[in-house]
Amino acid sequence: MEPTPIQRNIIQEEGNTVVLAMPGSGKTFVLSEKIRRILESDVLKDYQGVIAISYTRKASGHLKRKTLQNGTWEKNSFFGTIDSFCLTQIILPFGHYVIGYPKEEIVPITENDLEKDKMVDFEWINKIHPDYEEINEAVWENLYELFKEGKVLVSSLELVALHIIKNCPACRAHLKARFKYVFIDEFQDADTYTNGIFLELIGLGLIGNAVGDVNQSIFGFAHKVSDYLVALETMEGFTSYKLAENFRCSIPIVNYSNRLLDANCQLLECEGEMGVEHIAVNGDEEIVAEYLDNTIINDCKKWEVTDFSQVAILVRSTKMQEMIDGYLDIPHRVVISTPLDDDLNPRSHLFAQLLQYYFDEGMPFMSVVDYYMDFALLSSCARKRLLGIRDEIRSVNKDDMIDALPRLFKNIADILLPKYQEGSSIKHLNSVLNSKDWIDSYRSFSANEVVIMTLHKSKGLEFDIVYHLNMNEFEIPFKQYKNGVACYPNEAQDLDLHYVGVTRAKKLCVLVSNSTRHNSKGEAKKGEPSIFLSRNGVEALRNNYYY
């Protein structure tokens, strides 16, 4: 891909940078090219590197592969999520300087792992999420006590890491010496602690690069907002760029998504098919599934889509996901999170990758190994042992995987991750292996399977055809009555979520409403089309049908 003039300017920019990037504007390309330029220049010493933080492990792995695909040396860089950075680069090596030595090696836990009488001491993290300066001494005492027991809450990782950076000269000196640049993608989903860490790193002299889209801020329920990204635009010392050209979506989808956000936006000229449709289904979710069964094959033929995995059904909730999964006859696959995905223990991450390797015959074993260790730096004995285990994994019959894979995966973890304790990783692996739904999430996408996932899960992905369900009042946007008056308490966030759904589609986006819907209690309710279907006159930019 040849960079556009503005992309080239961002790649060559030497100072602190904030990039506002709309969907399909090539931000991952720009990030990978800029990081590659830095790594291949003489600005970094061999022991130095960059911090490249992505929102998910999958996005991080993709960025790392694109950056290093032509043999670029990563030097002493970090590629990963903000939680992983906080845990491995700050809390584990420097936590004892500030808090004291733990009785056991630190293990990340969730609130559900706490004893019931201790849960109340940490409810504030998710409910209030206060700024760093607002946290009182009693809260710090609880966090310190937990740390000394060898535990740290996943929900407090960024807060604890920020605290260590602020109070540990050794940590600050290490970060300043090892890293010269920090990149954070999806900055519109930063919370107060992520923003605090970013600003602390810049204060140490690292050059900051923040990338995001204020219109894709969809995690407000988790206290992640676009305010911090917006603030960087006008912050002294930052140069702001906008990547406003959508290379992913067809022009009709670009026009529709832009008009959703701005009633006065300039529409691009286009010819041919509309590319956006609204289907009003007369019936409930079962009839919606019937409609999908009857239309997907025809739409694929019309839009020249030969691979069903390039077709996505996007839903608002896991409950809707379960209903469509149960009713749909066409070959499909449900994408869900598993305990391995949610666990921060690097062994769990390794096990998830090994499961993907087990199910995908085309996936190279070295793509797993190289994520954790340079194969060439291992001893000849370790290399031979790894290759032997690789062959054993490939020979495991599907009927024997529940018994055989945990042992083999643990042996690989002992070689690649000897410093990390097992924690709950084996327990999570066994849970996944014993659940058809969870294990299916690691199977490689089949060309004859339509993908069903939540709108939140779809962020960052793209498909040729998208069926965007739940376009009903009370669902998108969420609606409630207060004192008899209708209101939309999360309208801005729900609009961002809808925008994300529309812009996942490259060729065709089908918006689906239904005349009968079931609420969270399973009660049948009358369905009314979402107010978003008539926002800013977008109905004129699509075809409208009934089923």
Salt bridges, closest charged atoms under 4 A:
GLU2 OE2 - ARG8 NH2 3.17
GLU14 OE2 - ARG37 NH1 3.40
GLU33 OE2 - ARG36 NH1 2.35
GLU74 OE2 - LYS64 NZ 3.74
GLU123 OE1 - LYS127 NZ 3.78
GLU145 OE2 - LYS118 NZ 3.68
GLU149 OE2 - LYS118 NZ 2.83
ASP185 OD1 - LYS27 NZ 2.92
GLU186 OE2 - LYS27 NZ 2.79
GLU186 OE1 - LYS459 NZ 2.70
ASP189 OD2 - LYS459 NZ 2.98
ASP191 OD2 - HIS129 NE2 3.10
ASP191 OD2 - LYS224 NZ 3.95
GLU200 OE2 - LYS166 NZ 2.85
GLU273 OE1 - LYS302 NZ 3.67
GLU285 OE1 - HIS518 ND1 2.72
ASP325 OD1 - HIS332 NE2 2.69
ASP343 OD2 - HIS428 NE2 3.95
ASP391 OD1 - ARG390 NE 3.13
GLU392 OE2 - ARG385 NH1 3.94
GLU392 OE1 - ARG407 NH1 3.95
ASP414 OD1 - ARG347 NH2 2.94
ASP414 OD2 - LYS410 NZ 3.03
ASP440 OD2 - LYS436 NZ 2.76
ASP440 OD1 - ARG443 NE 2.54
GLU462 OE1 - ARG248 NE 3.15
GLU462 OE2 - LYS506 NZ 3.67
ASP464 OD1 - LYS506 NZ 3.47
GLU473 OE2 - LYS479 NZ 3.18
ASP494 OD1 - ARG316 NH2 3.05
GLU523 OE1 - LYS525 NZ 3.99
GLU528 OE2 - LYS526 NZ 3.25
